[in-house]
Amino acid sequence: MSFFTEVDRRLRHSVLAKAQPFIRARAPWLHRALLASRDVILPFRSRHGLSRYQHRAIERFDHFSPDLPGTILEIGSDVEGGVLKELASRGRRRLIGLNIDINPAAHAGRGSGDVPSYEIIKGDVRRLPFKDNSISAILSITAFEHVHDMDVALREMYRVLKPGGIVYSDFGPIWSCSIGHHVFAIVNGVEARHWKPGRNPVPHFAHLLMPPEALRAAVLETAWVFPKLADEILRWIYTGDGVNRIFYEDYAKLFEASPFKVRELIPVREHVPRDMQRQLEQSCPGHKDFSVRMVEVVLEKA
């Protein structure tokens, strides 16, 4: 793992990072300034258009599966195939990407030029189209928070993995964090997006604390949100299939109950004010940990 990745990983767990969602919501200018400072300290360039979080996850995957031979499966491949291209450039030769919403035809020229070949297929992680014990390793980046029936998906990944194979996933924001609604709504060209400064009209933790009508009224207080966009935001949060609405404690239980050995389970946390913690515990009985924004997990098939 490179020095760059290790420093980036440590920053990810720093006190400042824990305050990031609140800074982004309340002071977008400060959030942009902090990101600009980070980019000066840790400049980042990618050959295949990767985001910083994708690059970090690939480096971590390499750390846990060095020189692992055989087929690598990426769950939730990005539309551009950037992760697969990066893996190919690192010498990984047998690569398959799977996404339920991808267009395989867009990657018809994947074997041209100096980029080694990879395969993209449209499919569902709950019904993997592979034989038992046929995959050497599975990589998934910011996808597990969208997977429904996680117990079924875990059993499928276990089935197709070879003994000794691993699943590496870095995912989130998960449902039980401040921006766990993961909102993504576009109406008439106007976008609400959870990670864009100034484009997330949903108050922190509102998806866990407010009933739909109260949340609708809250987002309509934002100047650029109009009724149809508010309705689409509510559909995404409460009834859409874009997120799985799994709490952190439930992920931990699912991993432990799966046939896998849990090698690593590393939460990335954010600060939760004490009064907010009390409200969340009252609103979500049986749950106490609302501080986990992202999760890094390594599972191994014995």
Buried (B, 14 or more C-beta within 10 A) or exposed (E): EEEBBBEBBEEBEEEEBBBBBBBBBEEBEEBBEBBEEBEEEBEEEEEBEBBBBBBBBBBBBBBBBEEBEEBBBBBBBBEEBBBBBBBBEEEBEBBBBBBBEBEBEEBEEBEEEEBBEBBBBBBBBBEBEBEEEBBBBBBBBBBBBBBBEBEBBBBBBBBBBBEEBBBBBBBBBBBBBBBBBBBBBEBEEBEBBBEEBBBBBBBBBBBBBBEBEEBBEBBBEBEEBEEEBBBBBBEBBEEBEBBBBBBBBBBBEBBEEBEBEEEEBBBBBBBBEEEBBEBBBEEBEEBBBBBBBBBBBBBBBE
